[in-house]
Amino acid sequence: MSGKSDNNIHGYAFVPGKNGGRPHRRPAVLAVIALAAVILAVFSFRAGVMRKAGSKAEEPAPHKESAVVALVLDDFGYTEKNLEALRDMGAAFTMAVLPNAPCSGSACSFAEENGTEVILHLPMEPKGETARLERDTIGPDMDEAAVSKVIEKAFLSVPTAVGVSNHMGSKATEDIRLMTVVLDDLGKRGMFFLDSFTTARSVCKRAALERAVPYARRDIFIDNVLEEEYIIGQLETLERMALAGGRAVAIGHDRGVTIDVLRRAIPKMREKGIRFVVLSELMTEGRE
């Protein structure tokens, strides 16, 4: 042991003096108290750190967006009754407006006032007989001049459109000559094209690639059956598709039940990592 330690006798510090040294009255207990205070402070600090670590572990993990969905609502133009409900959607979406319909203009005005993206929902000929076709429906029997004239008129009716989708069109979108004419026209206008994909034999992707027109394809219709339970089920399918693939394009319609279900479902979908975007954000050339 060192000399200093040897000089500590029975709780007193021994200080050598002329007379061989005498005990100095400084109780060693003070040193013990000081040491205890230091130990207590250390343990208190460590306990505080552990409490903080524990509280962080108990906090919910920060929300991370893991998939994007472009939601398109079709067939605006015949009524204004659902427009106000769109203000509370709680997510980005795109309105597809039919041309030359009674409320086409008011739908575009509403969208412009509320910062909502608009595309032209261009009527195209379906297969089989149908009770009612839209005015100026584009079909395979039309020549290039007639097609261009219809498209020009449609854009005058929906002037705020930034792209185009097909309304119906299971027959028209299988015709490569016709769709090449359509996509060529859209390419010159700087528009993109959404294939509503009403037929598995659609040639829209091929035509879009040939004309370098930004293109996307519908992944799911959410309201082919206008029943709440069906729409909820389709949104659950949409959620799984988006989370599995990273992105998805969904099409619904200007229907009260559709909008009501969406307004309730969107917050829950966002909590699960779905981010809603306008359609133009998902456009790429020839995307599957």
CORGI-V935509 format. One line per field, one symbol per residue. psi: psi as a letter, one per 40 degrees, with the letter a starting at -180 (. if undefined). burial: + if it has 9 or more other ideal C-beta (glycine too) atoms within 8 Angstrom, else -. Layout:
# CORGI-V935509
psi->???
burial->???
This chain:
# CORGI-V935509
psi->iiddddehhfeihhhiadfeiihhgghedddddddddddddddddddddddddddddeiiiihhheiihhhhhifideiededddedfdeiiihhhhiifidfddddddddddefhihihghhihiiiiidhiihfhhideiiddddddddddddddgeeieaiihhbedddeehdddddddddddddefiihhhegeiefhedddddddefhhiiihdihefdhghdddddddddddddddddeeiihihaighddddddddddddddddeehhhiiddeehihfh.
burial->------++---++++------------+--------------------------------------++++++++++++---++-++--+---+++++++++-++-+++-+++---+++++++++++-------+-+++++-+----++-++-+++-++--+++++++++++++++--++++++++++---++++++-++--++++++++-+-++++++-++++------+++-++-+++-+++---+++++++++-+++++++-++--++--++++++++-++-+-+-
